[in-house]
Amino acid sequence: MGFWGIPIHKEVTPTNPLDTDVSTIDTIHEMIALARLSSSQPAICNVVDNLLTTLPKRPSKRELTRAIYQYVKETLPFVR
């Protein structure tokens, strides 16, 4: 289980040892897909809705990004 009890599916994909650029592109595409999937989860929508109440009526992308960054920095534990 991930944060907020959202199940995480972990899949192992072999990388291309001869062309690391291909592996990097594959990883970025996987991250984009995961972000899109996760962004519609109720827990994530709730956090964004709560953050929006603290911002101006029509926040810029920069203001919204900063608010999300601050939330993550202050709320989520990072494990090394």
PyMOL Python script that loads the backbone (N, CA, C, O; Angstrom):
from pymol import cmd

cmd.read_pdbstr("""\
ATOM      1  N   MET A   1       0.844  -1.185   0.000  1.00  0.00           N
ATOM      2  CA  MET A   1       0.000   0.000   0.000  1.00  0.00           C
ATOM      3  C   MET A   1       0.887   1.244   0.000  1.00  0.00           C
ATOM      4  O   MET A   1       1.930   1.301   0.650  1.00  0.00           O
ATOM      5  N   GLY A   2       0.432   2.213  -0.743  1.00  0.00           N
ATOM      6  CA  GLY A   2       1.147   3.474  -0.806  1.00  0.00           C
ATOM      7  C   GLY A   2       0.583   4.450   0.204  1.00  0.00           C
ATOM      8  O   GLY A   2      -0.206   4.082   1.074  1.00  0.00           O
ATOM      9  N   PHE A   3       0.994   5.684   0.079  1.00  0.00           N
ATOM     10  CA  PHE A   3       0.519   6.751   0.940  1.00  0.00           C
ATOM     11  C   PHE A   3      -0.990   6.878   0.799  1.00  0.00           C
ATOM     12  O   PHE A   3      -1.493   6.751  -0.318  1.00  0.00           O
ATOM     13  N   TRP A   4      -1.721   7.116   1.846  1.00  0.00           N
ATOM     14  CA  TRP A   4      -3.186   7.220   1.894  1.00  0.00           C
ATOM     15  C   TRP A   4      -3.857   5.897   1.578  1.00  0.00           C
ATOM     16  O   TRP A   4      -5.054   5.890   1.293  1.00  0.00           O
ATOM     17  N   GLY A   5      -3.151   4.779   1.614  1.00  0.00           N
ATOM     18  CA  GLY A   5      -3.759   3.488   1.375  1.00  0.00           C
ATOM     19  C   GLY A   5      -4.039   3.176  -0.078  1.00  0.00           C
ATOM     20  O   GLY A   5      -4.749   2.216  -0.379  1.00  0.00           O
ATOM     21  N   ILE A   6      -3.491   3.977  -0.992  1.00  0.00           N
ATOM     22  CA  ILE A   6      -3.685   3.723  -2.416  1.00  0.00           C
ATOM     23  C   ILE A   6      -2.738   2.612  -2.837  1.00  0.00           C
ATOM     24  O   ILE A   6      -1.528   2.732  -2.646  1.00  0.00           O
ATOM     25  N   PRO A   7      -3.264   1.529  -3.410  1.00  0.00           N
ATOM     26  CA  PRO A   7      -2.383   0.429  -3.799  1.00  0.00           C
ATOM     27  C   PRO A   7      -1.406   0.852  -4.897  1.00  0.00           C
ATOM     28  O   PRO A   7      -1.753   1.599  -5.812  1.00  0.00           O
ATOM     29  N   ILE A   8      -0.202   0.362  -4.780  1.00  0.00           N
ATOM     30  CA  ILE A   8       0.837   0.651  -5.764  1.00  0.00           C
ATOM     31  C   ILE A   8       1.193  -0.641  -6.470  1.00  0.00           C
ATOM     32  O   ILE A   8       1.508  -1.645  -5.832  1.00  0.00           O
ATOM     33  N   HIS A   9       1.141  -0.607  -7.786  1.00  0.00           N
ATOM     34  CA  HIS A   9       1.536  -1.762  -8.589  1.00  0.00           C
ATOM     35  C   HIS A   9       2.936  -1.491  -9.113  1.00  0.00           C
ATOM     36  O   HIS A   9       3.160  -0.519  -9.835  1.00  0.00           O
ATOM     37  N   LYS A  10       3.861  -2.339  -8.753  1.00  0.00           N
ATOM     38  CA  LYS A  10       5.241  -2.157  -9.165  1.00  0.00           C
ATOM     39  C   LYS A  10       5.574  -3.175 -10.243  1.00  0.00           C
ATOM     40  O   LYS A  10       5.393  -4.379 -10.059  1.00  0.00           O
ATOM     41  N   GLU A  11       6.059  -2.678 -11.358  1.00  0.00           N
ATOM     42  CA  GLU A  11       6.378  -3.546 -12.471  1.00  0.00           C
ATOM     43  C   GLU A  11       7.852  -3.367 -12.827  1.00  0.00           C
ATOM     44  O   GLU A  11       8.343  -2.241 -12.900  1.00  0.00           O
ATOM     45  N   VAL A  12       8.546  -4.459 -13.046  1.00  0.00           N
ATOM     46  CA  VAL A  12       9.952  -4.391 -13.412  1.00  0.00           C
ATOM     47  C   VAL A  12      10.068  -4.514 -14.925  1.00  0.00           C
ATOM     48  O   VAL A  12       9.593  -5.476 -15.530  1.00  0.00           O
ATOM     49  N   THR A  13      10.707  -3.519 -15.516  1.00  0.00           N
ATOM     50  CA  THR A  13      10.912  -3.520 -16.960  1.00  0.00           C
ATOM     51  C   THR A  13      12.411  -3.494 -17.216  1.00  0.00           C
ATOM     52  O   THR A  13      13.105  -2.603 -16.725  1.00  0.00           O
ATOM     53  N   PRO A  14      12.917  -4.448 -17.971  1.00  0.00           N
ATOM     54  CA  PRO A  14      14.360  -4.436 -18.238  1.00  0.00           C
ATOM     55  C   PRO A  14      14.759  -3.206 -19.054  1.00  0.00           C
ATOM     56  O   PRO A  14      14.024  -2.767 -19.940  1.00  0.00           O
ATOM     57  N   THR A  15      15.918  -2.666 -18.745  1.00  0.00           N
ATOM     58  CA  THR A  15      16.405  -1.504 -19.476  1.00  0.00           C
ATOM     59  C   THR A  15      17.284  -1.945 -20.643  1.00  0.00           C
ATOM     60  O   THR A  15      17.669  -3.109 -20.752  1.00  0.00           O
ATOM     61  N   ASN A  16      17.583  -1.004 -21.491  1.00  0.00           N
ATOM     62  CA  ASN A  16      18.412  -1.269 -22.653  1.00  0.00           C
ATOM     63  C   ASN A  16      19.859  -0.909 -22.304  1.00  0.00           C
ATOM     64  O   ASN A  16      20.194   0.275 -22.254  1.00  0.00           O
ATOM     65  N   PRO A  17      20.721  -1.895 -22.062  1.00  0.00           N
ATOM     66  CA  PRO A  17      22.091  -1.592 -21.642  1.00  0.00           C
ATOM     67  C   PRO A  17      22.935  -0.947 -22.747  1.00  0.00           C
ATOM     68  O   PRO A  17      23.986  -0.372 -22.463  1.00  0.00           O
ATOM     69  N   LEU A  18      22.492  -1.038 -23.981  1.00  0.00           N
ATOM     70  CA  LEU A  18      23.263  -0.485 -25.094  1.00  0.00           C
ATOM     71  C   LEU A  18      22.862   0.949 -25.435  1.00  0.00           C
ATOM     72  O   LEU A  18      23.610   1.654 -26.112  1.00  0.00           O
ATOM     73  N   ASP A  19      21.695   1.383 -24.976  1.00  0.00           N
ATOM     74  CA  ASP A  19      21.219   2.731 -25.285  1.00  0.00           C
ATOM     75  C   ASP A  19      20.464   3.277 -24.084  1.00  0.00           C
ATOM     76  O   ASP A  19      19.259   3.064 -23.952  1.00  0.00           O
ATOM     77  N   THR A  20      21.175   3.985 -23.207  1.00  0.00           N
ATOM     78  CA  THR A  20      20.544   4.484 -21.986  1.00  0.00           C
ATOM     79  C   THR A  20      19.507   5.574 -22.275  1.00  0.00           C
ATOM     80  O   THR A  20      18.618   5.811 -21.458  1.00  0.00           O
ATOM     81  N   ASP A  21      19.613   6.240 -23.433  1.00  0.00           N
ATOM     82  CA  ASP A  21      18.603   7.246 -23.782  1.00  0.00           C
ATOM     83  C   ASP A  21      17.227   6.601 -23.931  1.00  0.00           C
ATOM     84  O   ASP A  21      16.221   7.170 -23.506  1.00  0.00           O
ATOM     85  N   VAL A  22      17.184   5.418 -24.535  1.00  0.00           N
ATOM     86  CA  VAL A  22      15.921   4.701 -24.684  1.00  0.00           C
ATOM     87  C   VAL A  22      15.362   4.348 -23.316  1.00  0.00           C
ATOM     88  O   VAL A  22      14.162   4.490 -23.080  1.00  0.00           O
ATOM     89  N   SER A  23      16.214   3.894 -22.420  1.00  0.00           N
ATOM     90  CA  SER A  23      15.767   3.543 -21.070  1.00  0.00           C
ATOM     91  C   SER A  23      15.250   4.768 -20.333  1.00  0.00           C
ATOM     92  O   SER A  23      14.259   4.687 -19.607  1.00  0.00           O
ATOM     93  N   THR A  24      15.915   5.901 -20.515  1.00  0.00           N
ATOM     94  CA  THR A  24      15.472   7.139 -19.865  1.00  0.00           C
ATOM     95  C   THR A  24      14.109   7.556 -20.394  1.00  0.00           C
ATOM     96  O   THR A  24      13.227   7.924 -19.618  1.00  0.00           O
ATOM     97  N   ILE A  25      13.933   7.503 -21.691  1.00  0.00           N
ATOM     98  CA  ILE A  25      12.634   7.854 -22.288  1.00  0.00           C
ATOM     99  C   ILE A  25      11.543   6.911 -21.792  1.00  0.00           C
ATOM    100  O   ILE A  25      10.439   7.353 -21.475  1.00  0.00           O
ATOM    101  N   ASP A  26      11.842   5.619 -21.724  1.00  0.00           N
ATOM    102  CA  ASP A  26      10.870   4.655 -21.198  1.00  0.00           C
ATOM    103  C   ASP A  26      10.476   5.004 -19.773  1.00  0.00           C
ATOM    104  O   ASP A  26       9.297   4.954 -19.421  1.00  0.00           O
ATOM    105  N   THR A  27      11.458   5.357 -18.952  1.00  0.00           N
ATOM    106  CA  THR A  27      11.189   5.703 -17.556  1.00  0.00           C
ATOM    107  C   THR A  27      10.315   6.955 -17.465  1.00  0.00           C
ATOM    108  O   THR A  27       9.373   6.997 -16.673  1.00  0.00           O
ATOM    109  N   ILE A  28      10.617   7.961 -18.261  1.00  0.00           N
ATOM    110  CA  ILE A  28       9.820   9.193 -18.248  1.00  0.00           C
ATOM    111  C   ILE A  28       8.387   8.910 -18.653  1.00  0.00           C
ATOM    112  O   ILE A  28       7.458   9.438 -18.042  1.00  0.00           O
ATOM    113  N   HIS A  29       8.191   8.087 -19.670  1.00  0.00           N
ATOM    114  CA  HIS A  29       6.824   7.737 -20.091  1.00  0.00           C
ATOM    115  C   HIS A  29       6.080   6.982 -18.989  1.00  0.00           C
ATOM    116  O   HIS A  29       4.886   7.204 -18.785  1.00  0.00           O
ATOM    117  N   GLU A  30       6.771   6.099 -18.285  1.00  0.00           N
ATOM    118  CA  GLU A  30       6.150   5.392 -17.164  1.00  0.00           C
ATOM    119  C   GLU A  30       5.752   6.366 -16.060  1.00  0.00           C
ATOM    120  O   GLU A  30       4.678   6.240 -15.473  1.00  0.00           O
ATOM    121  N   MET A  31       6.618   7.337 -15.778  1.00  0.00           N
ATOM    122  CA  MET A  31       6.326   8.321 -14.738  1.00  0.00           C
ATOM    123  C   MET A  31       5.132   9.193 -15.126  1.00  0.00           C
ATOM    124  O   MET A  31       4.290   9.502 -14.282  1.00  0.00           O
ATOM    125  N   ILE A  32       5.055   9.587 -16.382  1.00  0.00           N
ATOM    126  CA  ILE A  32       3.914  10.387 -16.857  1.00  0.00           C
ATOM    127  C   ILE A  32       2.615   9.596 -16.713  1.00  0.00           C
ATOM    128  O   ILE A  32       1.605  10.127 -16.252  1.00  0.00           O
ATOM    129  N   ALA A  33       2.651   8.331 -17.108  1.00  0.00           N
ATOM    130  CA  ALA A  33       1.449   7.491 -17.006  1.00  0.00           C
ATOM    131  C   ALA A  33       1.020   7.341 -15.544  1.00  0.00           C
ATOM    132  O   ALA A  33      -0.169   7.420 -15.233  1.00  0.00           O
ATOM    133  N   LEU A  34       1.977   7.127 -14.657  1.00  0.00           N
ATOM    134  CA  LEU A  34       1.664   6.978 -13.236  1.00  0.00           C
ATOM    135  C   LEU A  34       1.094   8.276 -12.664  1.00  0.00           C
ATOM    136  O   LEU A  34       0.140   8.246 -11.886  1.00  0.00           O
ATOM    137  N   ALA A  35       1.671   9.405 -13.043  1.00  0.00           N
ATOM    138  CA  ALA A  35       1.169  10.698 -12.557  1.00  0.00           C
ATOM    139  C   ALA A  35      -0.255  10.945 -13.033  1.00  0.00           C
ATOM    140  O   ALA A  35      -1.093  11.419 -12.266  1.00  0.00           O
ATOM    141  N   ARG A  36      -0.534  10.628 -14.286  1.00  0.00           N
ATOM    142  CA  ARG A  36      -1.896  10.820 -14.815  1.00  0.00           C
ATOM    143  C   ARG A  36      -2.890   9.914 -14.098  1.00  0.00           C
ATOM    144  O   ARG A  36      -3.990  10.343 -13.750  1.00  0.00           O
ATOM    145  N   LEU A  37      -2.505   8.677 -13.882  1.00  0.00           N
ATOM    146  CA  LEU A  37      -3.384   7.733 -13.197  1.00  0.00           C
ATOM    147  C   LEU A  37      -3.638   8.180 -11.754  1.00  0.00           C
ATOM    148  O   LEU A  37      -4.777   8.177 -11.286  1.00  0.00           O
ATOM    149  N   SER A  38      -2.589   8.556 -11.070  1.00  0.00           N
ATOM    150  CA  SER A  38      -2.701   8.935  -9.661  1.00  0.00           C
ATOM    151  C   SER A  38      -3.429  10.255  -9.466  1.00  0.00           C
ATOM    152  O   SER A  38      -4.074  10.457  -8.437  1.00  0.00           O
ATOM    153  N   SER A  39      -3.338  11.161 -10.441  1.00  0.00           N
ATOM    154  CA  SER A  39      -3.921  12.488 -10.266  1.00  0.00           C
ATOM    155  C   SER A  39      -5.441  12.466 -10.161  1.00  0.00           C
ATOM    156  O   SER A  39      -6.046  13.429  -9.690  1.00  0.00           O
ATOM    157  N   SER A  40      -6.054  11.384 -10.593  1.00  0.00           N
ATOM    158  CA  SER A  40      -7.515  11.305 -10.496  1.00  0.00           C
ATOM    159  C   SER A  40      -7.988  10.589  -9.231  1.00  0.00           C
ATOM    160  O   SER A  40      -9.191  10.431  -9.022  1.00  0.00           O
ATOM    161  N   GLN A  41      -7.062  10.160  -8.399  1.00  0.00           N
ATOM    162  CA  GLN A  41      -7.424   9.493  -7.152  1.00  0.00           C
ATOM    163  C   GLN A  41      -8.083  10.496  -6.197  1.00  0.00           C
ATOM    164  O   GLN A  41      -7.647  11.645  -6.125  1.00  0.00           O
ATOM    165  N   PRO A  42      -9.113  10.086  -5.471  1.00  0.00           N
ATOM    166  CA  PRO A  42      -9.803  11.007  -4.555  1.00  0.00           C
ATOM    167  C   PRO A  42      -8.879  11.685  -3.548  1.00  0.00           C
ATOM    168  O   PRO A  42      -9.058  12.866  -3.250  1.00  0.00           O
ATOM    169  N   ALA A  43      -7.913  10.971  -3.027  1.00  0.00           N
ATOM    170  CA  ALA A  43      -7.009  11.567  -2.034  1.00  0.00           C
ATOM    171  C   ALA A  43      -6.210  12.720  -2.635  1.00  0.00           C
ATOM    172  O   ALA A  43      -6.021  13.754  -1.994  1.00  0.00           O
ATOM    173  N   ILE A  44      -5.745  12.539  -3.861  1.00  0.00           N
ATOM    174  CA  ILE A  44      -4.971  13.589  -4.529  1.00  0.00           C
ATOM    175  C   ILE A  44      -5.885  14.776  -4.855  1.00  0.00           C
ATOM    176  O   ILE A  44      -5.507  15.927  -4.641  1.00  0.00           O
ATOM    177  N   CYS A  45      -7.073  14.497  -5.369  1.00  0.00           N
ATOM    178  CA  CYS A  45      -8.032  15.573  -5.682  1.00  0.00           C
ATOM    179  C   CYS A  45      -8.370  16.376  -4.431  1.00  0.00           C
ATOM    180  O   CYS A  45      -8.502  17.598  -4.499  1.00  0.00           O
ATOM    181  N   ASN A  46      -8.509  15.711  -3.305  1.00  0.00           N
ATOM    182  CA  ASN A  46      -8.824  16.383  -2.042  1.00  0.00           C
ATOM    183  C   ASN A  46      -7.694  17.323  -1.629  1.00  0.00           C
ATOM    184  O   ASN A  46      -7.947  18.451  -1.207  1.00  0.00           O
ATOM    185  N   VAL A  47      -6.456  16.866  -1.749  1.00  0.00           N
ATOM    186  CA  VAL A  47      -5.311  17.714  -1.399  1.00  0.00           C
ATOM    187  C   VAL A  47      -5.277  18.944  -2.300  1.00  0.00           C
ATOM    188  O   VAL A  47      -5.099  20.062  -1.815  1.00  0.00           O
ATOM    189  N   VAL A  48      -5.443  18.752  -3.591  1.00  0.00           N
ATOM    190  CA  VAL A  48      -5.415  19.881  -4.529  1.00  0.00           C
ATOM    191  C   VAL A  48      -6.558  20.845  -4.226  1.00  0.00           C
ATOM    192  O   VAL A  48      -6.357  22.059  -4.232  1.00  0.00           O
ATOM    193  N   ASP A  49      -7.742  20.324  -3.964  1.00  0.00           N
ATOM    194  CA  ASP A  49      -8.876  21.194  -3.620  1.00  0.00           C
ATOM    195  C   ASP A  49      -8.572  22.019  -2.371  1.00  0.00           C
ATOM    196  O   ASP A  49      -8.867  23.213  -2.322  1.00  0.00           O
ATOM    197  N   ASN A  50      -7.981  21.378  -1.363  1.00  0.00           N
ATOM    198  CA  ASN A  50      -7.626  22.105  -0.138  1.00  0.00           C
ATOM    199  C   ASN A  50      -6.569  23.167  -0.408  1.00  0.00           C
ATOM    200  O   ASN A  50      -6.642  24.269   0.135  1.00  0.00           O
ATOM    201  N   LEU A  51      -5.585  22.839  -1.247  1.00  0.00           N
ATOM    202  CA  LEU A  51      -4.558  23.826  -1.579  1.00  0.00           C
ATOM    203  C   LEU A  51      -5.159  25.016  -2.328  1.00  0.00           C
ATOM    204  O   LEU A  51      -4.758  26.158  -2.106  1.00  0.00           O
ATOM    205  N   LEU A  52      -6.110  24.749  -3.204  1.00  0.00           N
ATOM    206  CA  LEU A  52      -6.720  25.826  -3.983  1.00  0.00           C
ATOM    207  C   LEU A  52      -7.440  26.839  -3.104  1.00  0.00           C
ATOM    208  O   LEU A  52      -7.534  28.014  -3.457  1.00  0.00           O
ATOM    209  N   THR A  53      -7.950  26.387  -1.954  1.00  0.00           N
ATOM    210  CA  THR A  53      -8.635  27.324  -1.056  1.00  0.00           C
ATOM    211  C   THR A  53      -7.667  28.306  -0.418  1.00  0.00           C
ATOM    212  O   THR A  53      -8.088  29.354   0.071  1.00  0.00           O
ATOM    213  N   THR A  54      -6.373  27.987  -0.413  1.00  0.00           N
ATOM    214  CA  THR A  54      -5.379  28.874   0.199  1.00  0.00           C
ATOM    215  C   THR A  54      -4.759  29.834  -0.813  1.00  0.00           C
ATOM    216  O   THR A  54      -3.972  30.704  -0.437  1.00  0.00           O
ATOM    217  N   LEU A  55      -5.101  29.687  -2.079  1.00  0.00           N
ATOM    218  CA  LEU A  55      -4.493  30.492  -3.143  1.00  0.00           C
ATOM    219  C   LEU A  55      -5.478  31.544  -3.657  1.00  0.00           C
ATOM    220  O   LEU A  55      -6.674  31.481  -3.372  1.00  0.00           O
ATOM    221  N   PRO A  56      -4.958  32.513  -4.419  1.00  0.00           N
ATOM    222  CA  PRO A  56      -5.864  33.490  -5.044  1.00  0.00           C
ATOM    223  C   PRO A  56      -6.890  32.792  -5.927  1.00  0.00           C
ATOM    224  O   PRO A  56      -6.734  31.619  -6.265  1.00  0.00           O
ATOM    225  N   LYS A  57      -7.946  33.526  -6.301  1.00  0.00           N
ATOM    226  CA  LYS A  57      -9.050  32.924  -7.056  1.00  0.00           C
ATOM    227  C   LYS A  57      -8.586  32.238  -8.339  1.00  0.00           C
ATOM    228  O   LYS A  57      -9.044  31.135  -8.636  1.00  0.00           O
ATOM    229  N   ARG A  58      -7.713  32.845  -9.086  1.00  0.00           N
ATOM    230  CA  ARG A  58      -7.178  32.246 -10.317  1.00  0.00           C
ATOM    231  C   ARG A  58      -5.659  32.163 -10.205  1.00  0.00           C
ATOM    232  O   ARG A  58      -4.953  33.009 -10.754  1.00  0.00           O
ATOM    233  N   PRO A  59      -5.147  31.149  -9.498  1.00  0.00           N
ATOM    234  CA  PRO A  59      -3.697  31.082  -9.287  1.00  0.00           C
ATOM    235  C   PRO A  59      -2.956  30.787 -10.595  1.00  0.00           C
ATOM    236  O   PRO A  59      -3.472  30.114 -11.487  1.00  0.00           O
ATOM    237  N   SER A  60      -1.747  31.306 -10.678  1.00  0.00           N
ATOM    238  CA  SER A  60      -0.904  30.986 -11.825  1.00  0.00           C
ATOM    239  C   SER A  60      -0.366  29.564 -11.657  1.00  0.00           C
ATOM    240  O   SER A  60      -0.445  28.983 -10.575  1.00  0.00           O
ATOM    241  N   LYS A  61       0.170  29.025 -12.720  1.00  0.00           N
ATOM    242  CA  LYS A  61       0.767  27.682 -12.629  1.00  0.00           C
ATOM    243  C   LYS A  61       1.904  27.686 -11.621  1.00  0.00           C
ATOM    244  O   LYS A  61       2.106  26.708 -10.902  1.00  0.00           O
ATOM    245  N   ARG A  62       2.644  28.781 -11.568  1.00  0.00           N
ATOM    246  CA  ARG A  62       3.760  28.890 -10.617  1.00  0.00           C
ATOM    247  C   ARG A  62       3.252  28.863  -9.171  1.00  0.00           C
ATOM    248  O   ARG A  62       3.824  28.177  -8.324  1.00  0.00           O
ATOM    249  N   GLU A  63       2.180  29.607  -8.891  1.00  0.00           N
ATOM    250  CA  GLU A  63       1.623  29.620  -7.530  1.00  0.00           C
ATOM    251  C   GLU A  63       1.111  28.239  -7.133  1.00  0.00           C
ATOM    252  O   GLU A  63       1.334  27.783  -6.012  1.00  0.00           O
ATOM    253  N   LEU A  64       0.430  27.585  -8.052  1.00  0.00           N
ATOM    254  CA  LEU A  64      -0.086  26.247  -7.767  1.00  0.00           C
ATOM    255  C   LEU A  64       1.062  25.256  -7.566  1.00  0.00           C
ATOM    256  O   LEU A  64       1.024  24.429  -6.656  1.00  0.00           O
ATOM    257  N   THR A  65       2.071  25.346  -8.414  1.00  0.00           N
ATOM    258  CA  THR A  65       3.228  24.456  -8.286  1.00  0.00           C
ATOM    259  C   THR A  65       3.939  24.669  -6.958  1.00  0.00           C
ATOM    260  O   THR A  65       4.326  23.706  -6.296  1.00  0.00           O
ATOM    261  N   ARG A  66       4.108  25.915  -6.572  1.00  0.00           N
ATOM    262  CA  ARG A  66       4.761  26.205  -5.278  1.00  0.00           C
ATOM    263  C   ARG A  66       3.946  25.664  -4.114  1.00  0.00           C
ATOM    264  O   ARG A  66       4.505  25.117  -3.164  1.00  0.00           O
ATOM    265  N   ALA A  67       2.636  25.813  -4.183  1.00  0.00           N
ATOM    266  CA  ALA A  67       1.771  25.318  -3.101  1.00  0.00           C
ATOM    267  C   ALA A  67       1.879  23.798  -2.989  1.00  0.00           C
ATOM    268  O   ALA A  67       1.970  23.259  -1.886  1.00  0.00           O
ATOM    269  N   ILE A  68       1.870  23.114  -4.122  1.00  0.00           N
ATOM    270  CA  ILE A  68       2.004  21.653  -4.103  1.00  0.00           C
ATOM    271  C   ILE A  68       3.375  21.254  -3.570  1.00  0.00           C
ATOM    272  O   ILE A  68       3.485  20.335  -2.760  1.00  0.00           O
ATOM    273  N   TYR A  69       4.411  21.937  -4.020  1.00  0.00           N
ATOM    274  CA  TYR A  69       5.770  21.639  -3.550  1.00  0.00           C
ATOM    275  C   TYR A  69       5.860  21.813  -2.029  1.00  0.00           C
ATOM    276  O   TYR A  69       6.393  20.951  -1.330  1.00  0.00           O
ATOM    277  N   GLN A  70       5.332  22.934  -1.526  1.00  0.00           N
ATOM    278  CA  GLN A  70       5.381  23.176  -0.077  1.00  0.00           C
ATOM    279  C   GLN A  70       4.614  22.095   0.684  1.00  0.00           C
ATOM    280  O   GLN A  70       5.057  21.626   1.732  1.00  0.00           O
ATOM    281  N   TYR A  71       3.459  21.709   0.142  1.00  0.00           N
ATOM    282  CA  TYR A  71       2.673  20.662   0.791  1.00  0.00           C
ATOM    283  C   TYR A  71       3.472  19.366   0.875  1.00  0.00           C
ATOM    284  O   TYR A  71       3.551  18.742   1.934  1.00  0.00           O
ATOM    285  N   VAL A  72       4.051  18.974  -0.230  1.00  0.00           N
ATOM    286  CA  VAL A  72       4.828  17.730  -0.264  1.00  0.00           C
ATOM    287  C   VAL A  72       6.010  17.831   0.691  1.00  0.00           C
ATOM    288  O   VAL A  72       6.278  16.903   1.454  1.00  0.00           O
ATOM    289  N   LYS A  73       6.706  18.941   0.649  1.00  0.00           N
ATOM    290  CA  LYS A  73       7.887  19.141   1.499  1.00  0.00           C
ATOM    291  C   LYS A  73       7.540  19.081   2.989  1.00  0.00           C
ATOM    292  O   LYS A  73       8.295  18.524   3.786  1.00  0.00           O
ATOM    293  N   GLU A  74       6.399  19.654   3.357  1.00  0.00           N
ATOM    294  CA  GLU A  74       6.013  19.727   4.760  1.00  0.00           C
ATOM    295  C   GLU A  74       5.249  18.506   5.252  1.00  0.00           C
ATOM    296  O   GLU A  74       5.182  18.271   6.458  1.00  0.00           O
ATOM    297  N   THR A  75       4.676  17.733   4.351  1.00  0.00           N
ATOM    298  CA  THR A  75       3.749  16.679   4.763  1.00  0.00           C
ATOM    299  C   THR A  75       4.276  15.263   4.562  1.00  0.00           C
ATOM    300  O   THR A  75       4.141  14.420   5.448  1.00  0.00           O
ATOM    301  N   LEU A  76       4.864  15.002   3.427  1.00  0.00           N
ATOM    302  CA  LEU A  76       5.246  13.631   3.102  1.00  0.00           C
ATOM    303  C   LEU A  76       6.638  13.299   3.627  1.00  0.00           C
ATOM    304  O   LEU A  76       7.573  14.080   3.449  1.00  0.00           O
ATOM    305  N   PRO A  77       6.777  12.149   4.270  1.00  0.00           N
ATOM    306  CA  PRO A  77       8.104  11.735   4.730  1.00  0.00           C
ATOM    307  C   PRO A  77       8.904  11.156   3.558  1.00  0.00           C
ATOM    308  O   PRO A  77       8.373  10.421   2.725  1.00  0.00           O
ATOM    309  N   PHE A  78      10.167  11.501   3.518  1.00  0.00           N
ATOM    310  CA  PHE A  78      11.047  10.947   2.491  1.00  0.00           C
ATOM    311  C   PHE A  78      11.997   9.965   3.158  1.00  0.00           C
ATOM    312  O   PHE A  78      12.603  10.270   4.185  1.00  0.00           O
ATOM    313  N   VAL A  79      12.116   8.811   2.576  1.00  0.00           N
ATOM    314  CA  VAL A  79      12.961   7.753   3.126  1.00  0.00           C
ATOM    315  C   VAL A  79      14.170   7.592   2.237  1.00  0.00           C
ATOM    316  O   VAL A  79      14.059   7.542   1.012  1.00  0.00           O
ATOM    317  N   ARG A  80      15.307   7.512   2.858  1.00  0.00           N
ATOM    318  CA  ARG A  80      16.543   7.308   2.078  1.00  0.00           C
ATOM    319  C   ARG A  80      16.967   5.880   2.136  1.00  0.00           C
ATOM    320  O   ARG A  80      17.981   5.513   1.543  1.00  0.00           O
TER     321      ARG A  80
END
""", "prot")
cmd.dss("prot")
cmd.show_as("cartoon", "prot")
cmd.util.cbc("prot")
cmd.orient("prot")
